[in-house]
Amino acid sequence: MARVLDISYIPTGDGWLYLATVLDLEPRRLLGYSMATHMCTSLIRDALDDVAGDVTAGMVFHPDRGSQYISLEFAQVISDRQMVQFAGRIR
């Protein structure tokens, strides 16, 4: 099962709102999400926390190379949840 983490930028009258989503690629469904006015690693962690049940163990995630995904804090989040992070090669 491959999952993707992504952050979308949403312009509002008060500034930017950031939406982090956890998507399952096979049935193309939303598993969890989080919104905030910042793009810190906690935004992604909160989206993972929103994923129902204990379904994160063994998940393979394909994030982009944003600073949130390559931080030591995110590496700990991945490790704590027994997930595997896979980022493709740079072309």
PyMOL Python script that loads the backbone (N, CA, C, O; Angstrom):
from pymol import cmd

cmd.read_pdbstr("""\
ATOM      1  N   MET A   1       0.840  -1.182   0.000  1.00  0.00           N
ATOM      2  CA  MET A   1       0.000   0.000   0.000  1.00  0.00           C
ATOM      3  C   MET A   1       0.886   1.247   0.000  1.00  0.00           C
ATOM      4  O   MET A   1       1.700   1.426   0.906  1.00  0.00           O
ATOM      5  N   ALA A   2       0.741   2.083  -0.977  1.00  0.00           N
ATOM      6  CA  ALA A   2       1.519   3.318  -1.044  1.00  0.00           C
ATOM      7  C   ALA A   2       0.645   4.492  -0.635  1.00  0.00           C
ATOM      8  O   ALA A   2      -0.495   4.638  -1.076  1.00  0.00           O
ATOM      9  N   ARG A   3       1.210   5.304   0.207  1.00  0.00           N
ATOM     10  CA  ARG A   3       0.527   6.504   0.664  1.00  0.00           C
ATOM     11  C   ARG A   3       1.364   7.712   0.275  1.00  0.00           C
ATOM     12  O   ARG A   3       2.586   7.617   0.159  1.00  0.00           O
ATOM     13  N   VAL A   4       0.718   8.824   0.078  1.00  0.00           N
ATOM     14  CA  VAL A   4       1.400  10.055  -0.289  1.00  0.00           C
ATOM     15  C   VAL A   4       1.043  11.142   0.715  1.00  0.00           C
ATOM     16  O   VAL A   4      -0.119  11.301   1.089  1.00  0.00           O
ATOM     17  N   LEU A   5       2.042  11.878   1.141  1.00  0.00           N
ATOM     18  CA  LEU A   5       1.848  13.059   1.971  1.00  0.00           C
ATOM     19  C   LEU A   5       2.003  14.270   1.076  1.00  0.00           C
ATOM     20  O   LEU A   5       2.928  14.334   0.266  1.00  0.00           O
ATOM     21  N   ASP A   6       1.108  15.228   1.213  1.00  0.00           N
ATOM     22  CA  ASP A   6       1.197  16.414   0.374  1.00  0.00           C
ATOM     23  C   ASP A   6       0.706  17.615   1.150  1.00  0.00           C
ATOM     24  O   ASP A   6      -0.117  17.487   2.056  1.00  0.00           O
ATOM     25  N   ILE A   7       1.214  18.786   0.792  1.00  0.00           N
ATOM     26  CA  ILE A   7       0.761  20.048   1.383  1.00  0.00           C
ATOM     27  C   ILE A   7       0.249  20.928   0.262  1.00  0.00           C
ATOM     28  O   ILE A   7       0.932  21.132  -0.742  1.00  0.00           O
ATOM     29  N   SER A   8      -0.966  21.453   0.439  1.00  0.00           N
ATOM     30  CA  SER A   8      -1.556  22.394  -0.512  1.00  0.00           C
ATOM     31  C   SER A   8      -1.606  23.772   0.131  1.00  0.00           C
ATOM     32  O   SER A   8      -1.789  23.897   1.342  1.00  0.00           O
ATOM     33  N   TYR A   9      -1.443  24.796  -0.682  1.00  0.00           N
ATOM     34  CA  TYR A   9      -1.479  26.175  -0.235  1.00  0.00           C
ATOM     35  C   TYR A   9      -2.834  26.758  -0.604  1.00  0.00           C
ATOM     36  O   TYR A   9      -3.245  26.675  -1.761  1.00  0.00           O
ATOM     37  N   ILE A  10      -3.530  27.343   0.355  1.00  0.00           N
ATOM     38  CA  ILE A  10      -4.843  27.899   0.100  1.00  0.00           C
ATOM     39  C   ILE A  10      -4.818  29.380   0.474  1.00  0.00           C
ATOM     40  O   ILE A  10      -4.656  29.718   1.647  1.00  0.00           O
ATOM     41  N   PRO A  11      -4.979  30.268  -0.516  1.00  0.00           N
ATOM     42  CA  PRO A  11      -4.991  31.691  -0.186  1.00  0.00           C
ATOM     43  C   PRO A  11      -6.315  32.080   0.470  1.00  0.00           C
ATOM     44  O   PRO A  11      -7.382  31.662   0.020  1.00  0.00           O
ATOM     45  N   THR A  12      -6.244  32.873   1.525  1.00  0.00           N
ATOM     46  CA  THR A  12      -7.443  33.379   2.189  1.00  0.00           C
ATOM     47  C   THR A  12      -7.298  34.888   2.358  1.00  0.00           C
ATOM     48  O   THR A  12      -6.233  35.446   2.091  1.00  0.00           O
ATOM     49  N   GLY A  13      -8.345  35.531   2.790  1.00  0.00           N
ATOM     50  CA  GLY A  13      -8.288  36.967   3.041  1.00  0.00           C
ATOM     51  C   GLY A  13      -7.332  37.338   4.158  1.00  0.00           C
ATOM     52  O   GLY A  13      -6.879  38.480   4.232  1.00  0.00           O
ATOM     53  N   ASP A  14      -7.019  36.392   5.027  1.00  0.00           N
ATOM     54  CA  ASP A  14      -6.127  36.632   6.163  1.00  0.00           C
ATOM     55  C   ASP A  14      -4.718  36.100   5.935  1.00  0.00           C
ATOM     56  O   ASP A  14      -3.897  36.141   6.851  1.00  0.00           O
ATOM     57  N   GLY A  15      -4.422  35.608   4.753  1.00  0.00           N
ATOM     58  CA  GLY A  15      -3.107  35.033   4.472  1.00  0.00           C
ATOM     59  C   GLY A  15      -3.245  33.595   4.005  1.00  0.00           C
ATOM     60  O   GLY A  15      -4.324  33.158   3.607  1.00  0.00           O
ATOM     61  N   TRP A  16      -2.143  32.869   4.059  1.00  0.00           N
ATOM     62  CA  TRP A  16      -2.134  31.497   3.567  1.00  0.00           C
ATOM     63  C   TRP A  16      -2.632  30.520   4.624  1.00  0.00           C
ATOM     64  O   TRP A  16      -2.374  30.681   5.817  1.00  0.00           O
ATOM     65  N   LEU A  17      -3.351  29.504   4.159  1.00  0.00           N
ATOM     66  CA  LEU A  17      -3.754  28.367   4.974  1.00  0.00           C
ATOM     67  C   LEU A  17      -3.127  27.143   4.315  1.00  0.00           C
ATOM     68  O   LEU A  17      -3.175  27.003   3.093  1.00  0.00           O
ATOM     69  N   TYR A  18      -2.547  26.271   5.107  1.00  0.00           N
ATOM     70  CA  TYR A  18      -1.860  25.097   4.575  1.00  0.00           C
ATOM     71  C   TYR A  18      -2.633  23.846   4.939  1.00  0.00           C
ATOM     72  O   TYR A  18      -3.023  23.661   6.092  1.00  0.00           O
ATOM     73  N   LEU A  19      -2.853  22.987   3.956  1.00  0.00           N
ATOM     74  CA  LEU A  19      -3.597  21.750   4.122  1.00  0.00           C
ATOM     75  C   LEU A  19      -2.665  20.579   3.835  1.00  0.00           C
ATOM     76  O   LEU A  19      -2.196  20.407   2.710  1.00  0.00           O
ATOM     77  N   ALA A  20      -2.402  19.778   4.865  1.00  0.00           N
ATOM     78  CA  ALA A  20      -1.590  18.570   4.701  1.00  0.00           C
ATOM     79  C   ALA A  20      -2.542  17.391   4.582  1.00  0.00           C
ATOM     80  O   ALA A  20      -3.463  17.246   5.385  1.00  0.00           O
ATOM     81  N   THR A  21      -2.318  16.553   3.584  1.00  0.00           N
ATOM     82  CA  THR A  21      -3.193  15.404   3.361  1.00  0.00           C
ATOM     83  C   THR A  21      -2.382  14.113   3.317  1.00  0.00           C
ATOM     84  O   THR A  21      -1.217  14.103   2.917  1.00  0.00           O
ATOM     85  N   VAL A  22      -3.024  13.029   3.737  1.00  0.00           N
ATOM     86  CA  VAL A  22      -2.474  11.680   3.630  1.00  0.00           C
ATOM     87  C   VAL A  22      -3.412  10.934   2.691  1.00  0.00           C
ATOM     88  O   VAL A  22      -4.574  10.700   3.021  1.00  0.00           O
ATOM     89  N   LEU A  23      -2.904  10.565   1.525  1.00  0.00           N
ATOM     90  CA  LEU A  23      -3.716   9.927   0.500  1.00  0.00           C
ATOM     91  C   LEU A  23      -3.278   8.491   0.272  1.00  0.00           C
ATOM     92  O   LEU A  23      -2.084   8.193   0.279  1.00  0.00           O
ATOM     93  N   ASP A  24      -4.249   7.594   0.069  1.00  0.00           N
ATOM     94  CA  ASP A  24      -3.977   6.216  -0.318  1.00  0.00           C
ATOM     95  C   ASP A  24      -4.052   6.176  -1.839  1.00  0.00           C
ATOM     96  O   ASP A  24      -5.082   6.526  -2.415  1.00  0.00           O
ATOM     97  N   LEU A  25      -2.980   5.757  -2.490  1.00  0.00           N
ATOM     98  CA  LEU A  25      -2.930   5.815  -3.951  1.00  0.00           C
ATOM     99  C   LEU A  25      -3.807   4.779  -4.649  1.00  0.00           C
ATOM    100  O   LEU A  25      -4.373   5.062  -5.705  1.00  0.00           O
ATOM    101  N   GLU A  26      -3.925   3.588  -4.075  1.00  0.00           N
ATOM    102  CA  GLU A  26      -4.656   2.526  -4.769  1.00  0.00           C
ATOM    103  C   GLU A  26      -6.150   2.836  -4.913  1.00  0.00           C
ATOM    104  O   GLU A  26      -6.637   2.894  -6.043  1.00  0.00           O
ATOM    105  N   PRO A  27      -6.895   3.037  -3.830  1.00  0.00           N
ATOM    106  CA  PRO A  27      -8.294   3.396  -4.043  1.00  0.00           C
ATOM    107  C   PRO A  27      -8.490   4.902  -4.218  1.00  0.00           C
ATOM    108  O   PRO A  27      -9.616   5.371  -4.382  1.00  0.00           O
ATOM    109  N   ARG A  28      -7.372   5.669  -4.181  1.00  0.00           N
ATOM    110  CA  ARG A  28      -7.426   7.124  -4.313  1.00  0.00           C
ATOM    111  C   ARG A  28      -8.406   7.727  -3.308  1.00  0.00           C
ATOM    112  O   ARG A  28      -9.412   8.333  -3.678  1.00  0.00           O
ATOM    113  N   ARG A  29      -8.084   7.542  -2.032  1.00  0.00           N
ATOM    114  CA  ARG A  29      -8.960   8.112  -1.005  1.00  0.00           C
ATOM    115  C   ARG A  29      -8.138   8.855   0.037  1.00  0.00           C
ATOM    116  O   ARG A  29      -6.957   8.578   0.247  1.00  0.00           O
ATOM    117  N   LEU A  30      -8.796   9.795   0.673  1.00  0.00           N
ATOM    118  CA  LEU A  30      -8.194  10.599   1.721  1.00  0.00           C
ATOM    119  C   LEU A  30      -8.221   9.815   3.029  1.00  0.00           C
ATOM    120  O   LEU A  30      -9.279   9.355   3.459  1.00  0.00           O
ATOM    121  N   LEU A  31      -7.062   9.662   3.658  1.00  0.00           N
ATOM    122  CA  LEU A  31      -6.976   8.941   4.931  1.00  0.00           C
ATOM    123  C   LEU A  31      -6.949   9.876   6.123  1.00  0.00           C
ATOM    124  O   LEU A  31      -7.470   9.537   7.186  1.00  0.00           O
ATOM    125  N   GLY A  32      -6.354  11.043   5.966  1.00  0.00           N
ATOM    126  CA  GLY A  32      -6.264  12.000   7.063  1.00  0.00           C
ATOM    127  C   GLY A  32      -5.817  13.350   6.543  1.00  0.00           C
ATOM    128  O   GLY A  32      -5.277  13.463   5.443  1.00  0.00           O
ATOM    129  N   TYR A  33      -6.052  14.376   7.355  1.00  0.00           N
ATOM    130  CA  TYR A  33      -5.646  15.724   6.956  1.00  0.00           C
ATOM    131  C   TYR A  33      -5.441  16.603   8.181  1.00  0.00           C
ATOM    132  O   TYR A  33      -5.850  16.262   9.290  1.00  0.00           O
ATOM    133  N   SER A  34      -4.797  17.742   7.952  1.00  0.00           N
ATOM    134  CA  SER A  34      -4.591  18.748   8.974  1.00  0.00           C
ATOM    135  C   SER A  34      -4.464  20.101   8.285  1.00  0.00           C
ATOM    136  O   SER A  34      -3.929  20.194   7.180  1.00  0.00           O
ATOM    137  N   MET A  35      -4.957  21.148   8.940  1.00  0.00           N
ATOM    138  CA  MET A  35      -4.841  22.507   8.405  1.00  0.00           C
ATOM    139  C   MET A  35      -4.202  23.402   9.453  1.00  0.00           C
ATOM    140  O   MET A  35      -4.431  23.234  10.651  1.00  0.00           O
ATOM    141  N   ALA A  36      -3.394  24.361   8.990  1.00  0.00           N
ATOM    142  CA  ALA A  36      -2.747  25.310   9.896  1.00  0.00           C
ATOM    143  C   ALA A  36      -2.307  26.535   9.103  1.00  0.00           C
ATOM    144  O   ALA A  36      -2.370  26.560   7.874  1.00  0.00           O
ATOM    145  N   THR A  37      -1.868  27.534   9.829  1.00  0.00           N
ATOM    146  CA  THR A  37      -1.352  28.746   9.189  1.00  0.00           C
ATOM    147  C   THR A  37       0.166  28.690   9.035  1.00  0.00           C
ATOM    148  O   THR A  37       0.797  29.706   8.742  1.00  0.00           O
ATOM    149  N   HIS A  38       0.749  27.522   9.229  1.00  0.00           N
ATOM    150  CA  HIS A  38       2.194  27.326   9.097  1.00  0.00           C
ATOM    151  C   HIS A  38       2.459  26.012   8.359  1.00  0.00           C
ATOM    152  O   HIS A  38       1.566  25.177   8.212  1.00  0.00           O
ATOM    153  N   MET A  39       3.697  25.844   7.901  1.00  0.00           N
ATOM    154  CA  MET A  39       4.084  24.601   7.216  1.00  0.00           C
ATOM    155  C   MET A  39       5.125  23.831   8.011  1.00  0.00           C
ATOM    156  O   MET A  39       5.995  23.188   7.423  1.00  0.00           O
ATOM    157  N   CYS A  40       5.055  23.880   9.306  1.00  0.00           N
ATOM    158  CA  CYS A  40       6.004  23.161  10.150  1.00  0.00           C
ATOM    159  C   CYS A  40       5.738  21.661  10.085  1.00  0.00           C
ATOM    160  O   CYS A  40       4.684  21.225   9.622  1.00  0.00           O
ATOM    161  N   THR A  41       6.696  20.887  10.549  1.00  0.00           N
ATOM    162  CA  THR A  41       6.557  19.437  10.563  1.00  0.00           C
ATOM    163  C   THR A  41       5.337  18.999  11.355  1.00  0.00           C
ATOM    164  O   THR A  41       4.751  17.958  11.058  1.00  0.00           O
ATOM    165  N   SER A  42       4.945  19.771  12.352  1.00  0.00           N
ATOM    166  CA  SER A  42       3.760  19.416  13.147  1.00  0.00           C
ATOM    167  C   SER A  42       2.496  19.364  12.297  1.00  0.00           C
ATOM    168  O   SER A  42       1.570  18.623  12.627  1.00  0.00           O
ATOM    169  N   LEU A  43       2.435  20.121  11.223  1.00  0.00           N
ATOM    170  CA  LEU A  43       1.286  20.065  10.315  1.00  0.00           C
ATOM    171  C   LEU A  43       1.149  18.661   9.726  1.00  0.00           C
ATOM    172  O   LEU A  43       0.047  18.116   9.655  1.00  0.00           O
ATOM    173  N   ILE A  44       2.265  18.085   9.307  1.00  0.00           N
ATOM    174  CA  ILE A  44       2.260  16.737   8.735  1.00  0.00           C
ATOM    175  C   ILE A  44       1.989  15.694   9.815  1.00  0.00           C
ATOM    176  O   ILE A  44       1.228  14.749   9.603  1.00  0.00           O
ATOM    177  N   ARG A  45       2.616  15.875  10.968  1.00  0.00           N
ATOM    178  CA  ARG A  45       2.395  14.943  12.078  1.00  0.00           C
ATOM    179  C   ARG A  45       0.913  14.901  12.451  1.00  0.00           C
ATOM    180  O   ARG A  45       0.359  13.829  12.695  1.00  0.00           O
ATOM    181  N   ASP A  46       0.281  16.062  12.493  1.00  0.00           N
ATOM    182  CA  ASP A  46      -1.146  16.116  12.818  1.00  0.00           C
ATOM    183  C   ASP A  46      -1.987  15.410  11.763  1.00  0.00           C
ATOM    184  O   ASP A  46      -2.984  14.769  12.095  1.00  0.00           O
ATOM    185  N   ALA A  47      -1.597  15.519  10.500  1.00  0.00           N
ATOM    186  CA  ALA A  47      -2.326  14.806   9.440  1.00  0.00           C
ATOM    187  C   ALA A  47      -2.179  13.301   9.618  1.00  0.00           C
ATOM    188  O   ALA A  47      -3.140  12.558   9.420  1.00  0.00           O
ATOM    189  N   LEU A  48      -0.986  12.844   9.991  1.00  0.00           N
ATOM    190  CA  LEU A  48      -0.788  11.417  10.254  1.00  0.00           C
ATOM    191  C   LEU A  48      -1.580  10.972  11.480  1.00  0.00           C
ATOM    192  O   LEU A  48      -2.114   9.863  11.511  1.00  0.00           O
ATOM    193  N   ASP A  49      -1.654  11.838  12.486  1.00  0.00           N
ATOM    194  CA  ASP A  49      -2.446  11.523  13.680  1.00  0.00           C
ATOM    195  C   ASP A  49      -3.924  11.382  13.344  1.00  0.00           C
ATOM    196  O   ASP A  49      -4.658  10.675  14.035  1.00  0.00           O
ATOM    197  N   ASP A  50      -4.362  12.058  12.280  1.00  0.00           N
ATOM    198  CA  ASP A  50      -5.761  12.016  11.869  1.00  0.00           C
ATOM    199  C   ASP A  50      -6.128  10.715  11.153  1.00  0.00           C
ATOM    200  O   ASP A  50      -7.309  10.400  11.011  1.00  0.00           O
ATOM    201  N   VAL A  51      -5.128   9.962  10.704  1.00  0.00           N
ATOM    202  CA  VAL A  51      -5.390   8.691  10.033  1.00  0.00           C
ATOM    203  C   VAL A  51      -6.028   7.745  11.047  1.00  0.00           C
ATOM    204  O   VAL A  51      -5.477   7.516  12.124  1.00  0.00           O
ATOM    205  N   ALA A  52      -7.173   7.205  10.702  1.00  0.00           N
ATOM    206  CA  ALA A  52      -7.963   6.392  11.634  1.00  0.00           C
ATOM    207  C   ALA A  52      -7.267   5.080  11.980  1.00  0.00           C
ATOM    208  O   ALA A  52      -6.687   4.424  11.115  1.00  0.00           O
ATOM    209  N   GLY A  53      -7.331   4.712  13.240  1.00  0.00           N
ATOM    210  CA  GLY A  53      -6.830   3.417  13.685  1.00  0.00           C
ATOM    211  C   GLY A  53      -5.322   3.315  13.645  1.00  0.00           C
ATOM    212  O   GLY A  53      -4.627   4.316  13.473  1.00  0.00           O
ATOM    213  N   ASP A  54      -4.824   2.124  13.802  1.00  0.00           N
ATOM    214  CA  ASP A  54      -3.388   1.870  13.806  1.00  0.00           C
ATOM    215  C   ASP A  54      -2.968   1.339  12.437  1.00  0.00           C
ATOM    216  O   ASP A  54      -2.421   0.241  12.332  1.00  0.00           O
ATOM    217  N   VAL A  55      -3.223   2.114  11.400  1.00  0.00           N
ATOM    218  CA  VAL A  55      -2.944   1.648  10.044  1.00  0.00           C
ATOM    219  C   VAL A  55      -1.659   2.245   9.475  1.00  0.00           C
ATOM    220  O   VAL A  55      -1.366   2.056   8.295  1.00  0.00           O
ATOM    221  N   THR A  56      -0.895   2.954  10.288  1.00  0.00           N
ATOM    222  CA  THR A  56       0.322   3.566   9.751  1.00  0.00           C
ATOM    223  C   THR A  56       1.504   2.603   9.753  1.00  0.00           C
ATOM    224  O   THR A  56       2.428   2.779   8.959  1.00  0.00           O
ATOM    225  N   ALA A  57       1.507   1.588  10.621  1.00  0.00           N
ATOM    226  CA  ALA A  57       2.635   0.649  10.680  1.00  0.00           C
ATOM    227  C   ALA A  57       2.795  -0.058   9.333  1.00  0.00           C
ATOM    228  O   ALA A  57       1.838  -0.609   8.790  1.00  0.00           O
ATOM    229  N   GLY A  58       4.011  -0.032   8.811  1.00  0.00           N
ATOM    230  CA  GLY A  58       4.302  -0.686   7.546  1.00  0.00           C
ATOM    231  C   GLY A  58       3.970   0.125   6.310  1.00  0.00           C
ATOM    232  O   GLY A  58       4.277  -0.300   5.196  1.00  0.00           O
ATOM    233  N   MET A  59       3.348   1.285   6.479  1.00  0.00           N
ATOM    234  CA  MET A  59       3.013   2.111   5.323  1.00  0.00           C
ATOM    235  C   MET A  59       4.281   2.611   4.653  1.00  0.00           C
ATOM    236  O   MET A  59       5.259   2.937   5.326  1.00  0.00           O
ATOM    237  N   VAL A  60       4.263   2.670   3.339  1.00  0.00           N
ATOM    238  CA  VAL A  60       5.333   3.275   2.567  1.00  0.00           C
ATOM    239  C   VAL A  60       4.826   4.632   2.102  1.00  0.00           C
ATOM    240  O   VAL A  60       3.829   4.718   1.385  1.00  0.00           O
ATOM    241  N   PHE A  61       5.514   5.687   2.511  1.00  0.00           N
ATOM    242  CA  PHE A  61       5.111   7.034   2.124  1.00  0.00           C
ATOM    243  C   PHE A  61       6.047   7.576   1.066  1.00  0.00           C
ATOM    244  O   PHE A  61       7.253   7.337   1.105  1.00  0.00           O
ATOM    245  N   HIS A  62       5.486   8.304   0.126  1.00  0.00           N
ATOM    246  CA  HIS A  62       6.231   8.913  -0.969  1.00  0.00           C
ATOM    247  C   HIS A  62       6.087  10.437  -0.871  1.00  0.00           C
ATOM    248  O   HIS A  62       5.302  11.028  -1.612  1.00  0.00           O
ATOM    249  N   PRO A  63       6.830  11.074   0.028  1.00  0.00           N
ATOM    250  CA  PRO A  63       6.717  12.525   0.147  1.00  0.00           C
ATOM    251  C   PRO A  63       7.600  13.232  -0.874  1.00  0.00           C
ATOM    252  O   PRO A  63       8.449  12.613  -1.514  1.00  0.00           O
ATOM    253  N   ASP A  64       7.386  14.536  -1.016  1.00  0.00           N
ATOM    254  CA  ASP A  64       8.303  15.300  -1.857  1.00  0.00           C
ATOM    255  C   ASP A  64       9.552  15.608  -1.022  1.00  0.00           C
ATOM    256  O   ASP A  64       9.726  15.059   0.066  1.00  0.00           O
ATOM    257  N   ARG A  65      10.401  16.468  -1.524  1.00  0.00           N
ATOM    258  CA  ARG A  65      11.658  16.753  -0.824  1.00  0.00           C
ATOM    259  C   ARG A  65      11.599  18.065  -0.057  1.00  0.00           C
ATOM    260  O   ARG A  65      12.620  18.730   0.115  1.00  0.00           O
ATOM    261  N   GLY A  66      10.415  18.439   0.403  1.00  0.00           N
ATOM    262  CA  GLY A  66      10.272  19.655   1.201  1.00  0.00           C
ATOM    263  C   GLY A  66      10.981  19.525   2.536  1.00  0.00           C
ATOM    264  O   GLY A  66      11.200  18.421   3.035  1.00  0.00           O
ATOM    265  N   SER A  67      11.335  20.658   3.104  1.00  0.00           N
ATOM    266  CA  SER A  67      12.109  20.657   4.353  1.00  0.00           C
ATOM    267  C   SER A  67      11.377  19.938   5.481  1.00  0.00           C
ATOM    268  O   SER A  67      12.021  19.369   6.363  1.00  0.00           O
ATOM    269  N   GLN A  68      10.046  19.952   5.471  1.00  0.00           N
ATOM    270  CA  GLN A  68       9.292  19.274   6.518  1.00  0.00           C
ATOM    271  C   GLN A  68       9.536  17.766   6.480  1.00  0.00           C
ATOM    272  O   GLN A  68       9.592  17.114   7.522  1.00  0.00           O
ATOM    273  N   TYR A  69       9.678  17.223   5.281  1.00  0.00           N
ATOM    274  CA  TYR A  69       9.798  15.776   5.103  1.00  0.00           C
ATOM    275  C   TYR A  69      11.217  15.254   5.306  1.00  0.00           C
ATOM    276  O   TYR A  69      11.411  14.056   5.511  1.00  0.00           O
ATOM    277  N   ILE A  70      12.202  16.134   5.252  1.00  0.00           N
ATOM    278  CA  ILE A  70      13.581  15.677   5.417  1.00  0.00           C
ATOM    279  C   ILE A  70      14.152  16.091   6.772  1.00  0.00           C
ATOM    280  O   ILE A  70      15.345  15.919   7.023  1.00  0.00           O
ATOM    281  N   SER A  71      13.308  16.634   7.642  1.00  0.00           N
ATOM    282  CA  SER A  71      13.760  17.064   8.960  1.00  0.00           C
ATOM    283  C   SER A  71      13.979  15.861   9.884  1.00  0.00           C
ATOM    284  O   SER A  71      13.412  14.789   9.674  1.00  0.00           O
ATOM    285  N   LEU A  72      14.804  16.062  10.897  1.00  0.00           N
ATOM    286  CA  LEU A  72      15.017  15.020  11.909  1.00  0.00           C
ATOM    287  C   LEU A  72      13.728  14.746  12.675  1.00  0.00           C
ATOM    288  O   LEU A  72      13.458  13.608  13.058  1.00  0.00           O
ATOM    289  N   GLU A  73      12.934  15.789  12.897  1.00  0.00           N
ATOM    290  CA  GLU A  73      11.655  15.607  13.603  1.00  0.00           C
ATOM    291  C   GLU A  73      10.733  14.671  12.817  1.00  0.00           C
ATOM    292  O   GLU A  73      10.076  13.813  13.407  1.00  0.00           O
ATOM    293  N   PHE A  74      10.681  14.829  11.500  1.00  0.00           N
ATOM    294  CA  PHE A  74       9.827  13.969  10.697  1.00  0.00           C
ATOM    295  C   PHE A  74      10.378  12.540  10.649  1.00  0.00           C
ATOM    296  O   PHE A  74       9.607  11.581  10.626  1.00  0.00           O
ATOM    297  N   ALA A  75      11.698  12.398  10.634  1.00  0.00           N
ATOM    298  CA  ALA A  75      12.295  11.064  10.675  1.00  0.00           C
ATOM    299  C   ALA A  75      11.862  10.340  11.947  1.00  0.00           C
ATOM    300  O   ALA A  75      11.612   9.135  11.922  1.00  0.00           O
ATOM    301  N   GLN A  76      11.773  11.065  13.053  1.00  0.00           N
ATOM    302  CA  GLN A  76      11.324  10.462  14.307  1.00  0.00           C
ATOM    303  C   GLN A  76       9.839  10.092  14.228  1.00  0.00           C
ATOM    304  O   GLN A  76       9.434   9.043  14.728  1.00  0.00           O
ATOM    305  N   VAL A  77       9.032  10.948  13.605  1.00  0.00           N
ATOM    306  CA  VAL A  77       7.603  10.658  13.413  1.00  0.00           C
ATOM    307  C   VAL A  77       7.436   9.364  12.627  1.00  0.00           C
ATOM    308  O   VAL A  77       6.624   8.514  12.992  1.00  0.00           O
ATOM    309  N   ILE A  78       8.199   9.213  11.554  1.00  0.00           N
ATOM    310  CA  ILE A  78       8.147   8.017  10.717  1.00  0.00           C
ATOM    311  C   ILE A  78       8.565   6.789  11.528  1.00  0.00           C
ATOM    312  O   ILE A  78       7.913   5.746  11.474  1.00  0.00           O
ATOM    313  N   SER A  79       9.645   6.924  12.271  1.00  0.00           N
ATOM    314  CA  SER A  79      10.153   5.815  13.075  1.00  0.00           C
ATOM    315  C   SER A  79       9.150   5.401  14.158  1.00  0.00           C
ATOM    316  O   SER A  79       8.903   4.212  14.357  1.00  0.00           O
ATOM    317  N   ASP A  80       8.581   6.378  14.849  1.00  0.00           N
ATOM    318  CA  ASP A  80       7.620   6.097  15.916  1.00  0.00           C
ATOM    319  C   ASP A  80       6.414   5.325  15.398  1.00  0.00           C
ATOM    320  O   ASP A  80       5.831   4.516  16.120  1.00  0.00           O
ATOM    321  N   ARG A  81       6.041   5.575  14.152  1.00  0.00           N
ATOM    322  CA  ARG A  81       4.853   4.934  13.568  1.00  0.00           C
ATOM    323  C   ARG A  81       5.209   3.679  12.761  1.00  0.00           C
ATOM    324  O   ARG A  81       4.338   3.077  12.133  1.00  0.00           O
ATOM    325  N   GLN A  82       6.467   3.293  12.779  1.00  0.00           N
ATOM    326  CA  GLN A  82       6.949   2.107  12.056  1.00  0.00           C
ATOM    327  C   GLN A  82       6.604   2.170  10.571  1.00  0.00           C
ATOM    328  O   GLN A  82       6.184   1.183   9.967  1.00  0.00           O
ATOM    329  N   MET A  83       6.794   3.363   9.999  1.00  0.00           N
ATOM    330  CA  MET A  83       6.512   3.572   8.585  1.00  0.00           C
ATOM    331  C   MET A  83       7.830   3.586   7.813  1.00  0.00           C
ATOM    332  O   MET A  83       8.906   3.700   8.400  1.00  0.00           O
ATOM    333  N   VAL A  84       7.730   3.468   6.505  1.00  0.00           N
ATOM    334  CA  VAL A  84       8.878   3.528   5.613  1.00  0.00           C
ATOM    335  C   VAL A  84       8.712   4.737   4.727  1.00  0.00           C
ATOM    336  O   VAL A  84       7.650   4.951   4.142  1.00  0.00           O
ATOM    337  N   GLN A  85       9.775   5.537   4.626  1.00  0.00           N
ATOM    338  CA  GLN A  85       9.741   6.715   3.770  1.00  0.00           C
ATOM    339  C   GLN A  85      10.553   6.420   2.523  1.00  0.00           C
ATOM    340  O   GLN A  85      11.695   5.970   2.620  1.00  0.00           O
ATOM    341  N   PHE A  86       9.987   6.663   1.366  1.00  0.00           N
ATOM    342  CA  PHE A  86      10.671   6.446   0.103  1.00  0.00           C
ATOM    343  C   PHE A  86      10.543   7.704  -0.732  1.00  0.00           C
ATOM    344  O   PHE A  86       9.437   8.115  -1.085  1.00  0.00           O
ATOM    345  N   ALA A  87      11.659   8.305  -1.043  1.00  0.00           N
ATOM    346  CA  ALA A  87      11.667   9.474  -1.924  1.00  0.00           C
ATOM    347  C   ALA A  87      12.432   9.070  -3.174  1.00  0.00           C
ATOM    348  O   ALA A  87      13.563   8.590  -3.092  1.00  0.00           O
ATOM    349  N   GLY A  88      11.818   9.266  -4.317  1.00  0.00           N
ATOM    350  CA  GLY A  88      12.453   8.900  -5.577  1.00  0.00           C
ATOM    351  C   GLY A  88      13.713   9.689  -5.838  1.00  0.00           C
ATOM    352  O   GLY A  88      14.012  10.665  -5.150  1.00  0.00           O
ATOM    353  N   ARG A  89      14.439   9.255  -6.835  1.00  0.00           N
ATOM    354  CA  ARG A  89      15.700   9.927  -7.148  1.00  0.00           C
ATOM    355  C   ARG A  89      15.440  11.276  -7.818  1.00  0.00           C
ATOM    356  O   ARG A  89      14.374  11.513  -8.386  1.00  0.00           O
ATOM    357  N   ILE A  90      16.420  12.131  -7.738  1.00  0.00           N
ATOM    358  CA  ILE A  90      16.362  13.426  -8.388  1.00  0.00           C
ATOM    359  C   ILE A  90      16.840  13.247  -9.808  1.00  0.00           C
ATOM    360  O   ILE A  90      17.877  12.627 -10.043  1.00  0.00           O
ATOM    361  N   ARG A  91      16.100  13.782 -10.753  1.00  0.00           N
ATOM    362  CA  ARG A  91      16.486  13.639 -12.171  1.00  0.00           C
ATOM    363  C   ARG A  91      17.321  14.775 -12.635  1.00  0.00           C
ATOM    364  O   ARG A  91      17.728  14.808 -13.796  1.00  0.00           O
TER     365      ARG A  91
END
""", "prot")
cmd.dss("prot")
cmd.show_as("cartoon", "prot")
cmd.util.cbc("prot")
cmd.orient("prot")
